[in-house]
Amino acid sequence: VDEQLEVESNRGSYEVVVLDSTDYGASESLFTESFYRRLKQLMAKDSILVANLDSPSWNLDTVTAVQLHLAGIFKHAVVMQSHQPTFLSGHYSFIFCSDEIH
């Protein structure tokens, strides 16, 4: 499938994008600037992207780098933390990205 054709035919179609991807470094193509820019093209003007990040307790450098990277693509890129006893560290983070919603 022609990826650009897919983006063009669905441009602005999604109000909410939930990205539950692999751990950072496990699948590099999912963490590139072009990947996130393509996702943004699929999103409606007043939409939001929510993505899982990593444990700030164990990988604060990764959480910080992703937040800075996405802040260069979206007007708002806010990291939220949660405590999840089912995860090894019990401490996890998510990022909320949008140009309109804060």
FENSUL-V307756 format. One record per residue. N is the residue number from 0. RES is the residue in one small letter. PSI is psi in degrees with one decimal (999 if undefined). Layout:
# FENSUL-V307756
n-><N N>
res-><RES RES>
psi-><PSI PSI>
This chain:
# FENSUL-V307756
n-><0 1 2 3 4 5 6 7 8 9 10 11 12 13 14 15 16 17 18 19 20 21 22 23 24 25 26 27 28 29 30 31 32 33 34 35 36 37 38 39 40 41 42 43 44 45 46 47 48 49 50 51 52 53 54 55 56 57 58 59 60 61 62 63 64 65 66 67 68 69 70 71 72 73 74 75 76 77 78 79 80 81 82 83 84 85 86 87 88 89 90 91 92 93 94 95 96 97 98 99 100 101>
res-><v d e q l e v e s n r g s y e v v v l d s t d y g a s e s l f t e s f y r r l k q l m a k d s i l v a n l d s p s w n l d t v t a v q l h l a g i f k h a v v m q s h q p t f l s g h y s f i f c s d e i h>
psi-><135.0 111.9 -44.3 -37.6 -41.4 -43.9 -46.0 -41.3 -15.6 11.5 128.9 18.4 -23.1 130.8 -30.1 129.8 121.9 117.7 104.8 80.5 -175.5 172.3 150.4 132.9 -17.8 -31.6 85.8 -34.2 -19.2 -2.1 23.6 159.2 -39.7 -36.1 -49.0 -33.9 -36.7 -41.4 -43.8 -36.4 -30.4 -16.6 143.2 164.3 -43.7 45.3 178.3 143.0 129.0 128.3 144.9 147.0 -99.4 -179.8 116.6 -26.5 -35.2 -29.5 53.5 -34.5 -40.4 -46.7 -45.4 -44.2 -42.0 -42.1 -44.8 -39.5 -49.1 -24.4 -19.8 -9.4 -39.2 149.1 -38.5 127.6 97.0 127.6 133.3 145.5 152.5 158.5 119.9 102.3 -16.1 -12.4 150.3 -46.6 -20.4 0.0 123.6 167.6 156.8 159.1 138.1 122.9 136.5 157.1 -21.2 -30.9 131.0 999>
